[in-house]
Amino acid sequence: MENQDKQTMENKAPEKKSKKRLVIISSILGVVLIIGIIYFVISAGYESTDNAQLDADIVPIKASVSGYIKTIHFKDNEHVKKGQLLITIDDVDLKAHLAQAEAALENAKANLLSVKSNANASTENANASSLNSFSVQQSIVSAKARLTKAEADFKRTENMFNAKAATQSQYDGAKADLDVATAQYDAAQNQFKSAAAQSQGIRSQAEAQQSQITLAEAMVKQREAELALAAKQLDYATIESPCDGIVTRRAVEEGQFITIAQPLCSTIDNTHLWITANFKETQVEDIKPGQTVDIKIDAFPNLKIKGVVQSYIGATGAKFSLLPPDNSTGNFVKIIQRVPVRIDITELPKENIDMLYPGLSAFVEVKVK
């Protein structure tokens, strides 16, 4: 009897262990299921991608004038401020060109004053000639009046001479007066024609002098432009940083001769960073500008960064590639496209700015609901 009871107890022990193990497994599965449901509910309100990176403005600095590099004022990968002097180009020739431009401008201004003076003198001469021509025209009127009187006197004297009422001497005197009046009238007309022609010639000279003023003024403007260009080129001899950031990739040395548009170095504006996130085209339906974004940088996983969706780039990344795919050739394999989205950083501790560089990988979560 005792052996039977002992055997019964031994059979019940494994059953209890099996039930206990089943309860534990069921509990674990329940917890996992609950966690999965919670994660699904939470993640349903977000769109995320790890195809993202930090971006910033990288400004290439190129030479605007040719010359020898006099001094390089920075070390490669050095932090610089906006307006900080980076490179000085030898400016001896540029200063000489500036002096020449200043002298040419002064000469053009002096020439303009001379031309204006000559034009004013020509105008005065033309006005005086016009007055003289008018005076001669008045003398024609006087000569015409005398000729009319002489013709009338001669006609009366001739009638009286034919009627034996005037002497030969009176007739000859009237005839002489008529001839003199006629000659004076003809002379006045010829003098008027000469004065008018002379006045027209002087007037033409005055108009030509006025046109010279326009040319002289245009030359002054040209010399002013040349002076401004020479001054600008002299200013280009000192190259300054266009922004706060890091100057890097120096490609020149002191004493080296450089030409226009030759690359010198680059400045990275790491004070204004943003994220370029490439979302799948199936994710962009709910992503809108203004939505908040949680950002994690792979290099600094503990760094907390907040952002906001700023805009879509405007085309898929494939369209910006060097050789965009042409699906019209007939060889078509559907591939999910990536749509670049710009995310502006709104919260970033200032002490961490110097740790972040363009190109670092990031993980972003956009809160869409």
Buried (B, 14 or more C-beta within 10 A) or exposed (E): EEEEEEEEEEEEEEEEEEEEEEEEEEEEEEEEEEEEEEEEEEEEEBBBBEBBBBBBBBBEBBBBBBBEBBEBBBEEEBEBEEEBBBBBBBBEBBEEBBEEBBEBBEEBBEBBEEBBEBBBEBBEBBBEBBEBBEEBBEBBEEBBEBBEEBBEBBEEBBEBBEEEEBEEEBBEBBBEBBEEBBEBBEEBBEBBEEBBEEBBEBBEBBBEBBEBBEEBBEBBEEBBEBBEEBBEBBBBBBBBBBBBBBBBBBEBEEEEEBEEEBBBBBBBBBBBBBBBBBBEEEBBEEBEEEBBBBBBBEEEEEBEBEBBBBEBBEEBBEEEEEEEBEEEEEEEEEEEBBBBBBBBBEEBEEEEEEEBBBEBEBBBBBEBE
